[in-house]
Structures are given as C-alpha cells and as structure tokens.
Amino acid sequence: MSLFERYLTVWVFLCIIAGVALGQAMPGVFGAVSAMELASVNLPVAVLIWLMIIPMLVKIDFGALGKVTKHWRGIGITLVVNWAIKPFTMAVLGWIFIGWLFRPLLPEAQVDSYIAGLILLGAAPCTAMVFVWSNLTRGEPHFTLSQVALNDAVMIVAFAPIVALLLGLSAIVIPWQTLLLSVALYIVVPVFISQALRRSFLASGNLEGFLRAIAPASLVALLATLVLLFAFQGEQIIAQPLVIALLAVPIAIQTYAIFGIGYVWNRFAGEAHCIGAPSALIGASNFFELAVAAAISLFGLNSGAALATVVGVLIEVPVMLSLVKIVNGSRAWYEKGLRSNA
C-alpha cells in the first residue's frame, strides 16, 4: 500500500474541510458547477466517477464473466440484503431515531419528511462507487460488475413498490430519467470506454503499464468528488449542523449494521474474502443520486426528505472508507473462519 493510500482517511478529512470552506468562500462558482445537471445527475461528478471506476473496469476480462455463477451464494446474499432487509431496517431506524429519540430536537413539521428521505436512501443500493470500495479491498472485479448490473436491473422493478409500501403512498413518482441516465453514465458508458482501452493496450502490449499509470486517478477523483459534494452543501452544513448530525446517526448505524450482516453471512456461507467483501460493501452503500432525485421529485427541493438524502451523500465516503479499513483489517479472521468451516 502506498503512502497516499495509507493516509487516505487523513486526505478525506482534509477534503471535507476544504469542500465546506471553498463552498463558503466561492458560493457562485460551486453554485454554477452544482447547476451543471441533466435529469438531476451532476455532470462534473459523473466525469469524476468515470475517472474513479474506469481504471478498475479496464482490468475486467468480459470473457471471464460467466465464471461468477459459481459465486451464487454471494450474489444471493447481496440481493436479499439489498431488497429484503436494507429498506426495512432503514425505515425502522428512521422511526426510532428521527420519529422518537431525536424528535424534540428537530423541526416538528419536517420529521415525517426526514423519515421519508431516509427510506428513499435505504431503498436505493449503490452502483458506481462500489467499484472503488471493491478495488480497495481486492474484491473480485467480475463479481462486482455482475452484482452491480443485477442490482440495476432489480432496481427498475423493485424501487417503486418498496418505497410505496414504506411511505404508504399509492403512487410513487419515480424519476425514470435520473435512474436510466445514471445507469447509462455510471455503468454502460464506462464499460464501453474501459473495454475499448483494454483492447487497445492489450494489442500494443502496454496494458500493465497503462494500469500502473492510471491507478492514482481513481483515488484523486474520489477526493475531488468529496470536495465538490461538501462544497455544494457547505451552506446547509453551516446553517443546520445539529439537524445534519442527527440525521447522520441512523444512516451510519444502518450502513455498519447492513455491512455486518452481509460480511458475516458471506463468511458463514463459505464465500471467499474477495467475494464477501464486495458483497457486503455493495449492500451497505447507497445510490444517492437516485435517492436525492426521488426526494426532490416527491417532496420538493427544500424538503426535509431532500436534506436527509443529502446527508447520505455527505457521510457515504467517510463511512465506506472506514468499512474498507475493517474489511482489510479482518481478512485473517474471515479466512480463518472459512478454513474452520471447510
């Protein structure tokens, strides 16, 4: 591990501070960058996500994708966690923390809206950024790609019914443009670009050199994304620090709990660490672009629901990096369990 990767948590903390400070110092600049959207998808952030995931996708040999079927247990665990557990635990945590424990500390008129935002967040499993977490834990890239693609397919049919059930609404307005554009931007386009690059560098015999040269781009893009996200929301953070801190509590608990369920379940199911790690991380992370867009569409830009989903955006990277650290630090424990179960 390089010096840069070893102190990634420090760089993340500094980027958070820099993002909030820059957002306050140059609100016009970051307001203009934030407005560069298509169907609620921020295009500069989309480009940075390309830079994050393309180096990882270049490593994938699509001819080997069929082999992931032997990891059916990891695929099944992720699907159950994402769609049968996660949305419901997020709703329960929202009702406990926001609807009860923290209720006296929050604006009464927004409490139900905050809970709705948490539900939207819990019902939207992550797509693009899981490639980063998988790569940092040496996860199996073919499994990660297959699982993300499968999640996208399930999301198209399952997101609306689950949200409708938990919110008690008969008609959920799904931002289809956001959903489909996000899948195209974060999965389809990077896959085509990466495979074109892979074929080109394989033909010239320079693939390994290219991968070494482009590897730092992923982490640099991750940190730049963090600066942008915190700059976009710097005003909200300064104006409502208590509300944001309180909303972050159930989101963080949910993320760690869902990760723990997926990670331990994969271990006892006998899946290799390179499968169990991305399986658990895919289950834990969120598709915040979809959640934010759905919250704005259903409740409005200035609603508590929109703010709750934005808090999910803000804590996603720091929390997920802490889980990456847990995964890497517990590898020996995980593999010892596999040997004892063999």
C-alpha positions, -999 to 999 in steps of 0.1 A, spaced: 0 0 0 14 34 -10 19 63 14 -10 81 -2 -34 51 3 -22 45 39 -32 80 49 -64 81 28 -85 89 59 -65 120 65 -69 132 30 -106 126 32 -109 146 64 -89 175 48 -111 173 16 -142 176 37 -128 207 54 -116 221 21 -150 215 5 -170 233 32 -145 262 32 -145 265 -6 -182 264 -8 -185 292 17 -157 313 0 -169 308 -36 -206 301 -35 -211 314 -70 -185 291 -85 -198 260 -68 -234 270 -74 -226 271 -111 -209 237 -110 -238 223 -90 -262 235 -116 -245 215 -144 -271 188 -142 -291 166 -166 -321 149 -151 -308 156 -116 -274 140 -123 -245 163 -118 -223 160 -149 -189 171 -133 -194 145 -106 -203 119 -133 -170 127 -150 -151 122 -117 -169 89 -112 -157 78 -146 -121 86 -135 -127 65 -104 -141 34 -120 -126 32 -155 -92 21 -142 -109 -8 -124 -131 -17 -153 -101 -19 -176 -89 -48 -155 -120 -68 -163 -119 -96 -189 -155 -99 -201 -148 -133 -214 -145 -145 -178 -178 -130 -166 -195 -164 -168 -174 -177 -140 -192 -156 -114 -221 -181 -114 -200 -202 -90 -204 -174 -65 -242 -177 -64 -242 -175 -27 -226 -141 -26 -249 -128 -53 -279 -142 -34 -268 -127 -1 -264 -92 -17 -298 -94 -33 -315 -104 -1 -297 -78 20 -303 -50 -6 -340 -57 -12 -355 -78 16 -336 -63 46 -320 -29 40 -350 -7 31 -370 -20 61 -342 -16 86 -337 20 74 -374 27 79 -373 12 114 -341 32 124 -357 64 109 -388 59 130 -368 51 162 -342 79 159 -360 107 140 -396 99 149 -389 93 186 -355 98 202 -344 129 183 -379 143 177 -377 170 204 -345 184 188 -359 186 152 -383 209 135 -417 191 141 -431 200 107 -402 182 89 -399 150 110 -421 128 87 -403 143 57 -368 134 72 -380 98 77 -392 96 41 -358 107 29 -341 80 49 -365 54 34 -357 66 -1 -320 63 7 -323 28 21 -342 16 -9 -316 27 -34 -285 4 -35 -253 18 -48 -240 14 -84 -208 31 -95 -188 39 -63 -188 3 -52 -161 -4 -78 -138 19 -57 -146 1 -25 -142 -33 -41 -109 -23 -56 -95 -10 -23 -104 -44 -6 -90 -65 -36 -126 -77 -44 -132 -99 -74 -139 -74 -102 -161 -97 -123 -183 -104 -93 -186 -67 -85 -196 -58 -121 -221 -86 -123 -237 -78 -90 -239 -41 -98 -256 -48 -132 -280 -72 -115 -289 -46 -88 -296 -20 -116 -320 -44 -132 -338 -52 -100 -340 -15 -91 -360 -7 -122 -388 -30 -110 -384 -30 -71 -376 5 -61 -411 20 -66 -431 -8 -49 -408 -9 -18 -408 29 -14 -446 29 -19 -451 3 8 -428 20 33 -441 55 27 -477 44 25 -482 62 -8 -503 47 -36 -485 64 -64 -447 70 -63 -433 93 -89 -400 76 -100 -375 99 -117 -370 75 -146 -348 99 -164 -324 101 -134 -325 63 -129 -318 54 -166 -293 82 -172 -274 72 -141 -272 36 -152 -260 47 -186 -235 72 -173 -221 52 -144 -222 17 -159 -228 15 -197 -205 43 -209 -176 35 -186 -178 -2 -195 -176 7 -233 -147 31 -227 -128 7 -205 -131 -22 -228 -120 -1 -258 -90 9 -238 -83 -27 -227 -84 -40 -262 -61 -12 -274 -35 -17 -248 -36 -55 -250 -30 -52 -287 1 -29 -281 13 -50 -251 12 -20 -228 -18 -29 -206 1 -33 -173 20 -1 -178 -12 18 -185 -29 3 -154 1 14 -132 0 49 -147 -38 54 -144 -42 38 -109 -37 71 -89 -65 87 -109 -92 67 -90 -82 80 -56 -76 115 -68 -110 116 -84 -126 102 -52 -111 131 -32 -121 156 -58 -157 143 -57 -156 147 -19 -145 183 -22 -173 190 -47 -201 173 -27 -192 192 5 -188 225 -13 -222 220 -28 -237 215 6 -214 238 27 -242 263 33 -266 236 46 -238 222 69 -231 256 84 -268 265 87 -281 232 102 -252 214 118 -274 198 145 -300 185 121 -274 170 98 -256 154 127 -288 138 140 -298 126 105 -263 111 101 -268 88 132 -294 64 118 -277 64 84 -243 55 99 -259 28 121 -277 14 91 -246 13 70 -225 -5 96 -253 -29 105 -261 -39 69 -224 -43 62 -220 -66 92 -250 -88 81 -236 -92 46 -200 -97 57 -207 -123 84 -233 -141 63 -209 -145 34 -182 -158 58 -205 -185 72 -219 -193 37 -183 -202 27 -177 -174 1 -141 -163 -4 -130 -130 11 -127 -114 -24 -165 -121 -28 -177 -115 7 -160 -81 9 -176 -65 -22 -209 -83 -15 -211 -67 19 -199 -33 7 -225 -33 -22 -252 -40 3 -240 -12 27 -236 17 2 -264 38 -14 -273 51 -48 -276 87 -35 -282 103 -69 -315 84 -73 -325 90 -37 -319 127 -39 -338 130 -72 -367 110 -59 -369 131 -27 -369 163 -47 -395 149 -71 -418 137 -43 -413 164 -16 -396 194 -31 -361 208 -32 -362 224 2 -379 195 20 -366 175 49 -366 145 27 -342 161 3 -319 172 32 -319 136 46 -308 121 13 -281 148 10 -268 138 44 -265 103 30 -243 118 3 -221 136 28 -213 106 50 -211 80 23 -174 83 15 -160 86 51 -182 58 64 -175 35 35 -137 41 38 -140 30 74 -157 -2 63 -129 -7 37 -104 -5 67 -125 -30 86 -126 -54 57 -88 -52 51 -81 -55 88 -103 -85 93 -91 -106 63 -72 -131 86 -103 -135 108 -125 -140 78 -103 -166 61 -97 -184 94 -135 -189 96 -135 -203 61 -108 -228 69 -126 -239 101 -159 -244 81 -142 -264 54 
